[in-house]
Amino acid sequence: MKTKDFSRRKFIATTAAGSAAVAVAASIPAFGNITHVRNESDKLAILGGTPAAPDKVWPDWPYVDEKVVEEVVKTTRSGIWCRIQSPNGTVPTFEKEFAKLFGIKTSVSTGSGTQSLNTAVEALGIGPGDEIITSPYTDPGTIQSILVSRALPVMADLDPESFQLDPDDVERKITKKTRALMPVHIMGQPCNMQRMMEIAKKHNLKVIEDSCQAIMAEYQGKMVGLIGDVGCFSFQTSKVFCCGEGGAIVSENEELMDKCYTVMNHGTAKSGRTMTIGSKYRMNEFEGAVLLGQMPGLRERHNIRNRNAKYLREQLKDLPGLVPQKLYDGTTQGSYYLYTWSYKKEHWNNAPREKFLKAVAAEGISLSPYIANGLHREPWTDHIQTLPEYKTMFGSARMKKFKEELLLPKCDQVCQEMVMVWASGPLLGTQADMDDVTNAIRKVYANRDKLNSI
């Protein structure tokens, strides 16, 4: 099956306007080989011209083949629908196979990426009165995994070139109550883990890697999720490895993994004794079946995305108005949940991002913004100010400072400039598909003087 418009599959996209105007010269010359592209001098499709990529068809998502169907049917007929029914069910089997992917002995599955993160928070003994520093530029599940344990998510600003946490601002936000860092490998690319680990060691902090978007990404010879104390993944439908909902936890610390299992299993250890506080975060057998069915081609699909991402970067490297996400030194592979750029409107005749997106969509390629505004601008920051437990645990002075520190201009900049291709399915396309993307963008660039008339 195919889909003609993957923009309908945006999960938290927005049509927010572009960044603040910057005064520039009205005419910017062409760069590199941009002048040697078919249709670039044609009239924009949105103004009546012929689209650069008409009737575009992309690989469908989520990925389904006969192996996936077979695993689900087998599970249905088995009557083993809950992980506790059999030590050899799909979920226990998936945990072993997922661990092999990382070269470790075991993994722990959960019902979602958010559940995985909260399981890690609880297993590390972090709770009321503690603080965790994390990113404002992420899914709400990141902060909710902290809030449900009644700890405080402290927001640090971003490196606007990588869209990742700025280690310098992370270190500035450390207090005597800080217990952990929760860096987010946003878009599926590794954040600056070398600096994060140096900061954690210096201040005696734990590191919980929010790797929900970054399965199989590698940094300095190691898969993300295994660099910090514990790593957490999501298998939600939009992710590059998915089963509708679902999550997993990995660590080289086997004692910590046992604690994660106990927290996940409503506080009940593998021995069968109820040991601690924990919600029932179990993955069900049908989700395990879907994941097992997808595993045989997981590496191949990962390689295709990396190959196509590298091609896109190379083909558009001379285009000044779209700057690809910066990859930190040591990044050898990305997960490419999203392929992203910063839209610099001063190179597009000062046209707002919305007009650029409309023009490219008319050429047959649907790009999108991503997160409308950072989590520092969401109402939860006011809500927790009203809760007696936060007032009691942290005190009025700390909560006031928490609010004052929610001025994060670099995150705001990223939200205003972001342009992305949702990559789980589309980045599995052919090189010709990637050429359609670059040709559509180049055509719009060649006609950038017309964008403000849209």
N, C-alpha and C positions, 0 to 999 in steps of 0.2 A: 504493500500500500504506500501511497505517496500523499503529501500535502502540498498545496500550492502556496500557502502563505503562513510561514512559521511565526509571523507576528501575532497571530491569534493565540499562540502558546506562550506569550510573555507571562511571567508569573507575578512580578512586582514592578512592571515597567510603568513609566509615566510619560506624558507628553509635556512636561515642564519646559519652560522657555530656556534659552541658552544663557551663557554667562554675561556679565555686564559688558557694555560696549567699550571697545578700545579704539582710540583714534589711530588710524593708519592711512597710508596712501591708498587711493582708490584702485590703483592697478598694481597687481603683483604678478611678476612674470612666471611663466611655466617652469617647472623643475624637471631635471632628469629626462626620462623617456615619456613623460606625461603627454607630450604633444603627438605621440605616435600610437594612438589608440583609435579603434574604429568607433564611429558615431560621436566622437568628442566635439566635433563642430556642428553636429545636428542640433535642431531645436529641442529643448527639454520636453520630455513627454508630458509633463504637467502643463506645458504651454501649447500642446498640440502636436508635438513631435512623436517620432516612433520610439517606443521603449527600447532600451539597450538589452534587456533580458525579458522579453514578453513571455507570458504563460509559464513562469518559472515553477519548476517542480523540485521539491527537496526530499531527501530521505525521511521517511516517517519516523516518528518517535511517540511512545517508547518502543524499544527494539523487541520484536516478537518473531520467533521462528518456531519450527516444529519441535525443537528440543525444549523450548520454554513451555509449549502447550503440553508436550508429553509429561514433563515433570509435574505440572498442575493436575493433569488427569490422573496420574499415578497417585498423587497425594490424596485426591478426592476419593478414589476407590479404596485407598488403604484404611480410611477411617481414622488415621492418626493426624489430627488437626491441631493439636496442642503440643508444644515441645516436651512437656513432662510425661507424655504418654510413652515415649520411646527414646532411649539414648542414641538411637540410630535414625531418628527422624530427619526431616530436611533442615531444620534449624541447627541442631547439634552438628550435622554434617557440614552445613554451610560455615559454621564457626571454625571448623577445622580447616576447610579449604581457604577461607579468607585469611586465616593465620598463616597458612603456607605462602600466600601471596607476599606476606611481609617477612617471612623467614622466622616466625616466632611460633611458640608452642600452642597458643590458644588465643581466641578472641571472644568477645562477649557481644551478642546481638541484642538489639532493643527494638521498640516499636517506632522510633523516629530518631533523627539526628538530635533534636532537642532533648529527648530522653537520654541519649548517650551522653550529652554534655552534662545534664543534671546528675546522672549516675556518677560521672567522674568527680563532679563537685562534692557530692555526698561521700563518695569513697575516700576522698582526700581529707575528710573531716572539716570541710569549710561550711560555715553556716552563719547564724545570727551574730552580727557585730563584725564580721569579716568583710573585706573588700577584695574585688577582683578587677583588674584593669583590662579593658577590652576595647573593641572598635565600635564606633557609632555607625559604620558603613557595612551593614550586614543584615541578615534576616533577624526578625524579632526573637526567634528561638535562641539566639546567642545570649541575649540578656535575660530572657525568661528562665533559662537554665540556672541562672544565678539568683534571680528574684524569688523563685519558688522555694529556694533554700534560705530565704530571708537574709542573704548577703547583699552587698551593694555593688552594682555594676558601675565602675568608674570609667568614664569615656575619655580616651586620649585622641588627639588629632591625627591626621593622615599625612603621609608622604604623597603629595598630589600627583606625582609621576607614576607611582606604583599602585596607588589606591589602597596601600597597606598601612598598618599602624606605623607612626613615626616613633622609632625607639627613643629619641631624645625626649619627646613629650610623654611617653610612657614612664620614663624614669622620673620626670618632674612630678608625675601624679602619685608616686609612691608615698604612702603614709605608714604610721606605725601599725595600722590595722590591715594593710595590704598582705594578703596571703598567697595570691597567685596572679599570673598573667594568663590571659586567654586570647592569644593572637589568632586572627582569622585569615586563612589562606584564600583571600577573596578572588573570585573568578576562576579558581582552581590553580592559581599560581602561588608558589611558596613566598611567604613574607620574609623579612630579614631575620631569620632564625639565629644567625650567628650573634647578632646584637641582643636579641631577646634572651638567649641562653646566658650571655655574659651578664646582662642585667639581673637575671634571676639568680645566678650564682652569687653575685655581689651582694644582693639583698636577701638571700636565703628564701627565695620564693619558688613555688611550684609553677609548672607550665602545663596548661591544658591546651592542646592544639585543636582549634576548631577547623578541622579538615573536611567539613561537610561537603564542600564543593571541590575537593582536591584529591580524590582517590587516585593513587598511582603517580602523583606528582613527586619529583625527586629534587633534593637540594643537598649539595655537597656530598653526593654519593649515598644519601640515605632517603628512604621514602618518608614523606611528611606523615606525621602521626607517631613516628618513632623517635623524633628528635627531642621532644619535651618529655615530661613525665608520663603523659597519656595523650592519645589522639582519638578524636571522635569523627564519625562519618555519617552521612545521610544517604538514604536510598529513595528519597522522594521522587515522584514521577519525572520531574524535570532534570534530575541528575544523570550523569553519564553512565551510571550503574544503578538501576532502580527497580523497585517492586511496588510502587504506589506510595507507601510509607515504609519506614524502617530505618535502622541505624546500626552502627557497630562501634566497638571500642577496641583499641589495640594498645599494648605497652610491652616493653621488655621486662617490666617488673611483675613477676608472676604473683607475688603476694598482693599487689595492688589489683591485678586482674581478678583474683579470688574475691576481693572486697567489692569490685564492680559487679561480679556475678551475684553476690549476696544482695546488694542494693537493688539491682535490676529485678531480682526474684522475690519481691515484697519482703526483703529483709531475711530471707531464708537461705542458708548456706547450702553448699552441695551435700553436706552431711545430713540435711533434712531438718536441722535445728534452726529456729527463728532467732537470729542473733542481733539484729539492729533495726534501724528505721529504714524503710524502703518501699517505694511504690511498686506495683506490678507493671513492669516495663517490658514484658516479654514480646518478642517477635512471634508471629503465628506461622504455622507450617506452610501455609499457602504463599506467604511472602518468601520464606526460605526456598520453596520450590521454584519460584520465578527467578530468584537470584542464582540458584544452582544451574538453571537452564541457560542463563546468560553468560556464565563464567567461561565456557570454552572459547568464545570469541572476544573476551574482554580486552586482552592485550592487543589483538589485531586492531580493534576499533580505537583503542588508545593511540596506537601508532599512526593511524590514518589522521586522527585529529591533530596530532603534533606535526605531521607532514604538511597538512593543509594550512595550519596556523603559520608555519615557517614560510610557506609559499605566499600567503597573504602579506606577511610582514615584508618580505623581499619585494613583492610587486608594488607595494605602496610606500616604500621607504623614502622616496623622494617627494612625496606629497606633504607639503608643510602644514596643511590645515587639519590633518588627522594624525595624532601622535599615539602610537600603540602603547599599551601598558608596559611600564618598565619592568624588566625581569632582573632580579638581583643576581650578582655574581654567584656562581655555584648552582644556579637553576639549570638542570640538565633535561628535565621533562616537566611539562605542565599537564594538568588534567583537562584544561580547556572546556570547562562548564560554560563559560562565556568567552567570546573573543571581543576585546574592547579597545576603544580609542578615547582620547580626549579631543573634543571638537573645539578648535581654536577659531572662533568666528572672525577674528581680524584677518584671516587668510581667505575668507569666503565673502568678501565685500561687506563684512560686518552683519551678515544675515543671521538672524536668530537660529538656534539649533532646530527649532520646530520646522522652519522653512526648508532647511537642508534635508531633514528626515522625510518631509512630504515629497520633495523633488526626487530623492533616491527611491522612495517607494513607488513613485509613478514610473520609474525606469524598470521596475520589476523586482527590486531588492528591498525587502522590509528590514530596516534597521530600527533600533529603539533606544530610548534612554533606559536606565536601570532603576535605581532607587530614587524616589522623588525627593526625599530629604532624609538626612541622617536621623538615627534614633535619638540623638540629643534634642531633636525638635518635636518629639512625640509626647503625648499627654502623660505617659507613665512617670515622667520626671516630676510632674506636679502631683500626681496621685500618691506616690510614696511619701511625699511631704506631709500628707494628711493621716498617714497610718501611725497609730500609737507605737507599734513595735519599732518602726524606724526612728521615731522621735526618741524613744527610750534607749535603743541600742547605740545610736550614733550621736545623739544630742543635737540641739538646735544649731549650734555653731558649725558643726560638721555638715549638716544638711544644707545650711545656707551656702557654705563654701562649695558643696557639690553642685548646687544650682549655678553659682557664679562661674564655675569652671566649664559650663556647657557652651561656651563660646568657642566654636571649632571651625574657623573660617576655611581651613584647607578641605575639610569634609564637605562644607557647603560648595566650595569650588568644584570638587569632584562630582557632586550631584548635578551641578549645573552644566558640566561639560561632557558627561559620559554619553558615549554612543556604543552600542554593542550589537553583535550577532549572537543570538542564543545558539550555542555550539553543539549541544548533545546530539541532535540529529543532523542539522545542516552542515556541520563541519565533517560529517562522514561522506560528503559529496565528492564529486570528481574534480580534477584540476580545472576542467572546463567550467564547472560550477563556480570555482573560485575566480576564474577569469570573468565570469558574469558579474560577480561582486565588484571586482576592481574596475571593470569597464564602466559600470553604472556610476560608481563614485567619481571616476576620472571625468566622465562626461559632465556630471554636475559641476565638478571643479572648473572645467573649461568654460562653463556657462555661469560661473558664480556671479557675474555682473547682473544676471537676470533674477537672482534668488529673491531679492527684496520686492520684486513685482508679483510674486506668487500670492 
